[in-house]
Amino acid sequence: MSSTAFRTIDTAVDGGVDVELEIKRSRFLTRLRRVETEEAARAVVEERRSAHFDARHHCSAFVLGPDGRTARSSDDGEPAGTAGVPMLQVLQKNGLTDVVAVVTRYFGGIKLGAGGLVRAYSDAVAAGIAASGVREVRLCRVLRVDVGFAAAGGVEDQLRGLVLPSGASVVVDGVEWTDAAHITVAVQAGTEDELAVAMATLSAGSLSPVPVGERWVG
């Protein structure tokens, strides 16, 4: 993970996938969800525990933060190290963050052994990642362009269709109408100068974007 981008599952926040594997009669139900806080991650775990109250185990792992700094796992009654940690390792080996994985197991009567459990829980999470796909989330700079009322519509239209020389697109976040039209845009970190040049060219030097913050987009 870099300081300006990270990888997560290919869904909006709070979205995700559910997959199921059967291994030696045991059913492994995997839920992957994209989350942004530890509270949200734990809520996903508890929802599965409630929905499948008759299952023996609800093992989990999650990674949070653009740098993946927060990482937790739980074996939930399986032999130590056979479920939560292998699940976490699959998330980390795929370079994913802002994601929680919960694997609910219904025991089928055949013991898998420690090695079998590690493979089963690892495969269950890998199947979830394969089903969801992966997307990149990039850090964007948020800037404001102040425009007179008469020119606002045209400038907004130009910004919505603007692609910078690097190939990065300009995202229009919104327009606030007060003493003028304040158009807020987001651009990929590192392309602020490209936007400034483009705006100067489009407006014959009359418009200059002002930095107001940053946010993650993806």
C-alpha positions as CSV (number, residue, x, y, z in Angstrom):
1,M,0.0,0.0,0.0
2,S,1.2,3.5,-0.8
3,S,0.4,6.7,1.0
4,T,-1.9,7.8,-1.9
5,A,-3.7,4.5,-2.7
6,F,-4.9,1.2,-1.3
7,R,-6.7,-1.9,-2.4
8,T,-10.0,-3.2,-1.1
9,I,-12.8,-5.4,-2.4
10,D,-14.6,-4.2,-5.5
11,T,-17.8,-2.7,-3.9
12,A,-19.1,0.4,-2.2
13,V,-18.7,0.8,1.5
14,D,-20.9,-1.6,3.4
15,G,-21.3,-3.8,0.3
16,G,-19.8,-7.2,-0.4
17,V,-20.3,-10.8,-1.3
18,D,-21.4,-14.1,0.2
19,V,-20.0,-17.4,-0.9
20,E,-20.3,-21.0,0.3
21,L,-17.9,-23.9,0.2
22,E,-18.5,-27.5,1.3
23,I,-15.5,-29.4,2.5
24,K,-15.9,-33.0,3.8
25,R,-19.5,-32.3,4.7
26,S,-18.7,-29.1,6.6
27,R,-20.3,-25.9,5.2
28,F,-18.2,-22.8,5.2
29,L,-20.3,-19.7,4.6
30,T,-18.1,-16.6,3.9
31,R,-19.2,-13.0,4.1
32,L,-16.9,-10.3,2.9
33,R,-17.9,-6.6,3.5
34,R,-16.1,-3.4,2.8
35,V,-16.0,-1.4,6.1
36,E,-14.2,1.7,7.3
37,T,-14.3,1.3,11.1
38,E,-13.7,-1.4,13.7
39,E,-17.2,-0.9,15.0
40,A,-18.6,-1.6,11.5
41,A,-16.4,-4.7,11.2
42,R,-17.5,-6.1,14.5
43,A,-21.2,-5.4,13.6
44,V,-20.8,-7.6,10.5
45,V,-19.4,-10.4,12.7
46,E,-22.3,-10.1,15.2
47,E,-24.9,-10.0,12.5
48,R,-23.6,-13.4,11.2
49,R,-23.5,-14.8,14.7
50,S,-27.2,-13.8,15.1
51,A,-28.3,-14.9,11.7
52,H,-26.6,-18.3,12.0
53,F,-27.0,-18.9,15.8
54,D,-27.0,-22.6,15.3
55,A,-23.6,-22.8,13.7
56,R,-20.6,-23.9,15.7
57,H,-18.1,-21.2,14.7
58,H,-18.1,-17.7,13.3
59,C,-14.4,-17.0,12.6
60,S,-13.3,-13.6,11.5
61,A,-10.6,-11.3,10.3
62,F,-10.4,-7.7,9.3
63,V,-7.9,-5.1,8.2
64,L,-8.6,-1.4,8.4
65,G,-7.0,1.9,7.4
66,P,-5.3,3.1,4.2
67,D,-2.0,1.7,5.7
68,G,-3.7,-1.5,6.9
69,R,-2.4,-0.7,10.4
70,T,-5.4,-2.2,12.2
71,A,-5.6,-6.0,11.9
72,R,-7.6,-8.4,14.0
73,S,-8.6,-12.0,13.9
74,S,-10.6,-14.6,15.9
75,D,-10.7,-18.4,15.8
76,D,-14.0,-18.4,17.7
77,G,-13.5,-21.8,19.2
78,E,-11.6,-23.5,16.5
79,P,-8.1,-24.7,17.5
80,A,-5.7,-21.8,18.0
81,G,-4.2,-20.5,14.7
82,T,-6.3,-22.6,12.4
83,A,-9.0,-20.1,11.3
84,G,-8.6,-16.4,12.1
85,V,-4.9,-16.0,11.4
86,P,-5.1,-17.9,8.1
87,M,-8.1,-15.8,7.1
88,L,-6.2,-12.6,8.0
89,Q,-3.1,-13.8,6.0
90,V,-5.2,-14.2,2.9
91,L,-6.5,-10.6,3.2
92,Q,-3.0,-9.3,3.7
93,K,-1.4,-11.4,1.0
94,N,-3.9,-9.9,-1.4
95,G,-3.0,-6.4,-0.2
96,L,-6.5,-5.6,1.0
97,T,-7.7,-3.2,3.7
98,D,-11.0,-1.8,4.8
99,V,-12.5,-5.3,4.7
100,V,-13.9,-7.8,7.1
101,A,-14.2,-11.5,6.5
102,V,-16.5,-13.8,8.5
103,V,-16.6,-17.5,7.9
104,T,-19.4,-19.4,9.5
105,R,-18.9,-23.1,9.8
106,Y,-21.5,-25.8,10.1
107,F,-19.7,-29.0,11.2
108,G,-20.4,-32.0,9.0
109,G,-19.3,-34.7,11.3
110,I,-15.8,-35.3,9.8
111,K,-12.8,-33.8,11.5
112,L,-10.5,-31.9,9.2
113,G,-7.4,-31.7,11.4
114,A,-5.4,-28.5,12.0
115,G,-3.9,-28.5,8.4
116,G,-7.3,-29.1,6.9
117,L,-8.9,-26.3,8.9
118,V,-6.2,-23.8,7.8
119,R,-6.7,-24.7,4.2
120,A,-10.5,-24.6,4.5
121,Y,-10.7,-21.2,6.1
122,S,-8.0,-19.8,3.8
123,D,-9.9,-21.2,0.7
124,A,-13.1,-19.7,2.0
125,V,-11.8,-16.2,2.2
126,A,-9.9,-16.6,-1.2
127,A,-13.2,-17.7,-2.8
128,G,-14.9,-14.5,-1.4
129,I,-12.1,-12.3,-2.8
130,A,-12.4,-14.0,-6.2
131,A,-16.1,-13.4,-6.2
132,S,-15.9,-9.8,-5.2
133,G,-12.9,-8.7,-7.2
134,V,-10.5,-5.9,-6.1
135,R,-10.5,-2.1,-6.6
136,E,-8.0,0.6,-6.0
137,V,-8.9,3.5,-3.8
138,R,-6.9,6.7,-4.4
139,L,-6.3,9.7,-2.2
140,C,-7.8,12.8,-4.0
141,R,-7.2,16.5,-3.3
142,V,-10.4,18.5,-3.0
143,L,-10.3,22.0,-4.5
144,R,-12.8,24.8,-4.9
145,V,-13.3,26.9,-8.0
146,D,-15.1,30.2,-7.5
147,V,-17.1,31.4,-10.5
148,G,-19.5,34.2,-11.2
149,F,-23.2,33.2,-11.6
150,A,-23.3,33.8,-15.4
151,A,-20.4,31.6,-16.2
152,A,-21.0,28.9,-13.6
153,G,-23.0,26.5,-15.8
154,G,-20.4,26.4,-18.6
155,V,-17.5,26.0,-16.2
156,E,-19.2,23.2,-14.4
157,D,-19.9,21.4,-17.7
158,Q,-16.2,21.8,-18.7
159,L,-15.0,20.4,-15.4
160,R,-17.3,17.4,-15.5
161,G,-15.8,16.3,-18.8
162,L,-12.2,17.3,-18.0
163,V,-9.4,14.7,-18.3
164,L,-6.0,16.0,-17.2
165,P,-2.8,15.3,-19.3
166,S,-1.9,12.5,-17.0
167,G,-5.2,10.7,-17.8
168,A,-6.7,11.5,-14.4
169,S,-10.3,12.6,-14.4
170,V,-11.8,15.5,-12.5
171,V,-14.7,14.7,-10.2
172,V,-17.2,17.4,-9.5
173,D,-18.4,17.0,-5.9
174,G,-21.0,19.8,-5.9
175,V,-21.7,23.5,-6.2
176,E,-22.5,25.9,-3.4
177,W,-24.4,29.0,-4.4
178,T,-23.7,32.0,-2.1
179,D,-22.0,35.2,-3.1
180,A,-20.8,33.2,-6.2
181,A,-20.8,29.7,-7.5
182,H,-18.3,27.7,-5.5
183,I,-17.6,24.5,-7.5
184,T,-15.9,21.7,-5.5
185,V,-13.8,19.2,-7.4
186,A,-11.6,16.2,-6.5
187,V,-8.5,15.2,-8.4
188,Q,-5.9,12.5,-7.9
189,A,-3.2,13.5,-5.5
190,G,-0.2,14.9,-7.4
191,T,-2.3,16.3,-10.3
192,E,-3.3,19.6,-8.7
193,D,-0.9,21.6,-10.9
194,E,-2.4,20.0,-14.0
195,L,-5.8,21.2,-12.9
196,A,-4.5,24.7,-12.2
197,V,-3.0,24.9,-15.7
198,A,-6.2,23.5,-17.3
199,M,-8.4,26.0,-15.5
200,A,-6.1,28.9,-16.5
201,T,-6.3,27.7,-20.1
202,L,-10.1,27.3,-20.1
203,S,-10.7,30.7,-18.4
204,A,-7.9,32.8,-20.0
205,G,-6.3,33.0,-16.6
206,S,-9.3,34.2,-14.7
207,L,-9.9,31.0,-12.6
208,S,-7.6,29.3,-10.1
209,P,-8.6,26.3,-8.0
210,V,-8.1,26.7,-4.2
211,P,-7.1,23.6,-2.1
212,V,-9.7,22.9,0.6
213,G,-9.0,19.3,1.8
214,E,-8.6,15.7,0.7
215,R,-10.6,12.5,0.6
216,W,-10.4,8.9,-0.5
217,V,-12.1,8.0,-3.8
218,G,-12.9,4.5,-5.1
